[in-house]
């Protein structure tokens, strides 16, 4: 290994991927500084008394063969029974193809480090009734909607197709053009406004272009027709919009397990990871990053020289730590960027579990349920048992996560944990999902800067992008590092491409900003 050092801010998917790629493909030594106490970023798994929380829900699915192969290189696939769906897993020119039983694949009951193949199930709760998501044109859907609302949906969709809103300026314009006003108001508006805390009219259409570009009535019909074709289903599913996929990979103990394995491999290969250590300042000479100043949990500071700097830290903190300071216009843009913060209330339910409330009895096979109800503040409900049965300590209990989209300092964020657990339980009871006395235990997990927002000064973000690209050894990667609402596979790809450039001896940083903007990368979750 040479004397060249790459400092990496953040041990999330982008930072850990960059470190692993550097160690396996170059002679550059990575040193990671992570402000949190565990690796994984928002892809970490929080362990509470053996019950595990996945922050936001992470399906391991990508249209990139490179990412799919990378994941299953780190965690091998479980044995796949030759079930009625005849699952075939196939990507990277047939490498890691599973076609029915595979004796070489590990049994998840016997091996901890394994990737499971999971069925995706999600629904929408609206008007105290459950609707399949993606929406299905079924008798149950139309019965739940009723004849009058169904007629309004059909009529408003027809009007939207005949007379679309032009130009598309806001997210409302974007959704109405693809679904009609009635479906927008029924299944999109309230949930989206919970997520972002502002009306859809205040969110630019760019957000829809990145997150829900390919989902439409036409797309739903195509998906139905595709499933009617005979043949095996491939987990690759490259022709399927991400919101419509029905199978995905998932680590046995949640997404953080994969990143914990990667972290161990990084250290075994000679990299360093310093936890509870924050990058405070970034020193430069006008053309290159020379060193960073880091602060550990005890408040001690030290300078670390570097030959290159990979930043997955929030842009507001990156530019805020620039030494000497960045130009005033760049600082103004960085300071004006907005974020949405996130809270998960984990509730452990007794064996009665979901369905013990007043709602009509039914099974709950869901990975998550979107709460499109305006009389509660919870936005989405995770059922962790259904992500992986190994996520819950006692299989006779149900382990759920209530997701709240918040802003640091607001009423929900500042409530003490006991009050927040009681509040979450009361909302579940109000929705008719649980009985008041079914809650055995609870925990609150707060995650700041979870969602980079496309408002505030985001319309001027190109000023920040242009400024950072003046420094030839700076690589902005990942969701917060680029202020992009990326999935973890996109974050990984930005790190991979950055290392490609170092290996090939060329500047490829402009390609990083194309990830999840070109059509083949568009996904939603």
N, C-alpha and C positions, 0 to 999 in steps of 0.2 A: 504494500500500500504506500502511495506517495505521501508527501507532506501536505498535499492540498486538502483544505477543509471546506466542507459545505455546512453552514449553519442552517438549521431548519426550525422555523417557528411553528409549533403545533404538531401534536402526535395523533392527528385524526387521519382519515383515509388518504388525503393528499400527502401529508407530511411523512407518514409511515411508508407509503408507496414510493415516494421519492428516495427515502433512505434505503429501502430494499433494492430498488433499481440501481442506485449508485454503487452499492456494495457488491451486487452480482454482475455488474456490467462495466464498472470503471474502477480506477484505483483511488477514487476520492473518498475521504472519510466523512461520514455524516455525523453531526452532533445535533440532537433534537432537544429543544427546550419546550416543555409543556406546562402551561399554567395550572392545569387541573391535577387531581391526585390519581387519575387513571387515564389510560390511553383510549383512543377511539373517537374523540370529539363527540358530536351528536350521534355517532354510530356506536357509542359505548353501550354496555349492558350494566345496569345498576342492580346489585344483588342485595335484597332485603330479606334477611332470615331464610335464605334459600329460595325465595321467590324473586324472579328476575324481571326487570323492566327494560323494554326496548323503547328508547326515546323517539317517539314518532312513528315507529313501524318501518322496518327496512326489508323489503323484498330483494333478494339477491338474484337479480335478472338484468341482463344488459344486451343491447344489440351489438355490442363489441365482442367479437370472439376472443380478443386479447384479454379483456377483463374476465370473461367467463372462465377461460383457461387458468388465469392467474389465481382466481378464487379457489378453484378445485385443485390447484397445485398446493395451496396452503392447507386446505381442509379437504381430504378425499371424500368422494360421494358415498352415501349409504348404499347398501344393496337395494336394488329396485325389483320388486316382484313383477312377474309378467301378468299384470292385472288386466282388467277389461279395457282399460284405455290404451294398452299396448305402448306405454311410454318409451320414446326414444330420446336420449340426450345426445346431441351431436353438434359439434362446433369445432373450429380450427381444423378444417380439412379432415374431419373424422377423428381427430385426437380426442380422447376421453369420451368415446361413444359407448353408451349403455343401451343394449337392445334386449329387454327382458332380464331374466336373472343374471347376476354377475357375481360369481363366486369370489372374485378378488376384491370386491367392494366390502367395506367393513360393516358389521352389524352395530347400529347405534346403541343397542342395549349393552354391548360389550366394550365399545370404544368411545372415549369422550370426545376426541378431536375428529369430528365428522360433520359433513354437510348433508342435511336432510332435503328430500324433495317434498314440497308441500303443495296442497291445493289452496288456491286463493278464493276466499269467499268474503264479500263485503256487501253491506246493505245500507240503505238510507232510512232513518226514522223520521217520518213526517206525519203530522196529524195523528200521532200515536199508532201509526201503522207502518209496517216494514215493506220497503221496496227493494228489489234486487238492484245492485249497482255493479256493472253498468245496467241501465234500465233494460228490461226485457219486455217485448210485446206479447204479454201473456194475459190470460183471462184474469188472474189474480191482480195484476197491475191495473187493468181497466176497471175491475170491480172496486179496488181501493180508491181509485181516482173518482169514480162515479161518472155517469153519462155526461153531465153538464161540463165538468172540468175537462173530460176527454175531448169533448167537442171544441172547447176553447183552445186546448192545446193544438189540436189539428188545424183549427182556423188560424191561430197566431203563427204557427210554423209555415203555413202556406203563404201568409202575408210577408213573412220574413224572407222567404225564398223569392217571391215575386218582386219585392221592393226592399232590398237590404239597405241597412244604414251605411252611407258612404259620406265621408271617409270613416273608417273605424278608428275612433279616438280613445274611447274608454273600454274597460273590460266589459261593461254592460253591453256596449255596441257589439263587441266580439262574440259574446255568448248568445245574445238575441239573434244575431245573424245566422247562427248555427242551430238554434233550438226553438226560437220563437219566444215572445214575451212571457207567455203563460208558463212554459217549462222553466224559463229563467227564474221567475218569481217563486215557482214551486220547489225546485230542487237545487238551485245554485246561489241565489242572492243571500239568504240569511247565513248560510254556512260560510261563504266567502267573506262576508262582512265581519263574522266572528273572527276569522283567521287574521284579517288585516286591520280590523278596528276602524275602518273608514268605509264609506259607501263605494260600491262598485264604480260609480261615476267618477270617483277620485283616483281610480287605479288605471294606468295606461293599458291600452290594448296589447302592448309588448308582453305583458305578463301572460296573457292567454296564448300568444304566439309561441311562448317558450314552454308552458306547462300543459296546455290542453289543445294544442294545434290540430291534432288528427282526430279528436273525438267529436262526433257530430251524429245526427240522425242517420245520415248516409253511412257513416262509419259503423254504427251499431248494426245496421242491416247487413253490411258486408261481413261483419263478424259472424252473424247468424248463418249466412250462406256458407262461409268458410268452414264452420263447424259441421255443416251437413255433408261435406265431402268425405268420402271414405279414406281410411289410411291412418297411420300413426301420428301422434302429436309429438312434435319436437320441442324440447325446452328452449331451443334457440328462438323460435317464434319471432323471427326478425320482421315478418310482414304484419305483425300484430301490434297495435298501439299498446303502450305499457298499461294504460288504464283497463285494457281488455284482456290481459294475460290471465291464464287460469292455473298455471303452475310456476313455481319459483323455487330456488334453493334457499336454505336457511340453516345457519350454524345451530348445532344441537342446543347450545346454551345462549343463543341470541347473537346479535351482530358483533358485540364487543369481543366475543370469544375469538373471532377471526383476527381482530386487530391485536389482541393479547398474544396470540401465537406469532403474528408478524413481528411484534415488538421483541419477543424472545429471540427470534431468528436474527433480527437486526443486531442485537447485542452479541449474539453468538458469533456473528460475522465480523465483529470489531467496531460496530457503531456505538454511539453513546446516546442514552436517553435520560434527561434530567427532569424529574417530575416536580410539580409545585414551584416551577421556575418560569418567570415571565420575562419576555423580551420588552425592555423599557425604551431603549434608544437605538437608533440605527445611524451609525456614523458613515459619512461618505465624503468624497473629494470632488463631487460634481459630475463624475462619470462612472464611478464604481462604489460599491459598498465595501468598506474596509473592515468594519468591526461592528459588534452589537454589544450593548450593555444589558446584562440580565440581573434580575433580582430574585433571590430564593425566598423560601417560606419564612426564614428568620430575618428578612429585610436586608441581607447582605448583598451588595452589588459587586459585579466584576465585569471587565471587558473581555470579549472573546473575538480574536481576529478571525477573518474568514476570507476565502478566495471566491466564494459565491454564497448567496443568501436566497433560500426558498422561504417565501412568506405565505402561510395560510392563516395568519392572524387577521382580524378585521381591518379593513382599509382605514377606518377612523383611527385605529391605534397605530397602524403602520405610519401613516402620514403625520400623526400627532407626535411620533417619536423621532421624526427626521432631524438629524443634526449634521450641519446647520439646517434651519427650518426650510420647509418647502415654500415656494412662492405663495403669496396670499391667495390668489384665485384657486389654486389647488387645495390649500388648506380649507378654504371656504366650502368647496365641494365635498371634501372628505368629512368635515364637521357636520354638514347638512344631510348626510346619508342616514336613512332610517332603517330600523330593525324591528322585528316582532319577536318578543320573548315568549317562553313556553313553560308551562307547568304540567306535570303529570301527578295525579292523585291516584296512588295504588290502593285498591281496596281488596282485601281478602274476604271472600264470601264463604259461608258454610255450604254444606252439601246441597242445600236447596238452590244456591247459585242464582244465575240470571233466570228470570221468569217466575220468581217467587213473589212478584208484586201484583199489581192489578191488571197489567196488560194481558191480553188473550194468550193463554199458554202456547208455547212454541219452542222448538229447538233453537239453539244459538251456536251454529257452526262457524260464525264470522271470525275473521282475523280482526276486522274493525267495523264499526258502525258509525256512519256520519249522522250527527244529530242536527237535523234541519228543523229545529223547534225554537221559536223565538222567545219562549217563556223561561228558558234556562240558559245559562252561560256556557255550559260544557259544549265543546265543539265536536269531539269524536270520542268513541269508546273502543279501547283495545281489549281483546280477549286473549290474554297471553297463552292460556292452555292450548289454543288453536294454532298459534304460531309454532309452538313446539311443546309437547307434553312435558319436556324436561325443564320448562321455564317455571314450573310450580313445584313446591316442596312436597305437598300432600295432594295426590291425585283426586282425593275426595272433596277438595275445595276448588273454588273458581277464583282466579287471580286476574283482575281487570285493571285497566288504566284509564282514568278519566282525563282527557286532554283539554287544557285551557290555553287559549291564545291571549297573551297579556302584554303589558308594558311594565318594565321595571318601575317600581314605586307606586303602581296603581293599587286599588283596593284588594284585589285578589293576591297580588304578588306579596303584599306586606302582611297578610293575615298570618297568624301563627299556625303551626302545622295542625294542631288539634282542631282549631276552628275550620281550617280548610278541609280536613278529612270529614268533619261533620257536615260541612256545606256540600261537599261532593256527594256524600251518602244521601242527603236530603234531596238533591237534584235527581239522583237515580230513582229514589222512591217516588218523586213527583212524576217522573216519566213512566212510572208503572213497571220498571224493570226489576226492582228488588223489593223485598220486605225490609222494613226499618231495622229489624233485629237480626238480619242475616250477615251483618258486617262483623268480622272477627278481629280485623286489624287493618292498619293503614299506614301510608307513608307519603310524603310530598317530595317531589324532585323538581327543582327550579333550574331551567336552562336558559341563560341569557343569549341574546343575539343568535337565535335559532334560524330565523328567516330574514335574509337580506331583502329589503323592500324596494320596489321600483317606483317610489315616489320620493318626496323630499327633493334633494338636488340631483337625483339619479339621471335626469335628462341632460346633465352636463358631465356625466361620468367619463366621457371620452377624454376630458382634460386630465383626469387622474391616470387613465390608461396611457395616454401619450407621455405624461411625465415619467411614470415608472419605467417605461421602455427606453428612456434615455440612459438608464444604468444597465450596462451590458452583462453584469453578473447578478442581476436581480430577477427572480422568477416568482411571479405571483400565481399561486395555485390554490385550488379548492374553492369551496362555497364562499366562505368569508374572505379568503385571500383575493378573490376576484369580484366580490359582491354580486355573485350570480346564484340564482335559486337552482343550484345543480343537485342532482342525485349523487350518491357516493361513487357510482361508476364514472360519472363525468369528472368528479374531483380526482379520481385515480388517473384518468386519461390525461388530465392536464399535467400531472407529475410525470407520467410515462413519456409524454411528448417532450417535456423539458429535458429529461435525461437523454432521449433520442438525439436532441440537438448537441448535447455535450459529447456523446459518443461519436457523432458524425462530424463534429467540428463546424457546425453552422448555427446561425441564429434562427431558431424556429419559434420564438416567443409570440409572434403574431398568430401562429396556429393555435396557441393555447386559448385565445379569445374566441376561436371558432367552435370550440367544443360546446355542444348544446345550443348552438345557434344555427348550424347547418342542419338540413332536414333529417339526416340519418341519426342525429343525436336527440331529436325532440322526444321527450318523454313526459309523463305526468305521474303523480303518486298521491 
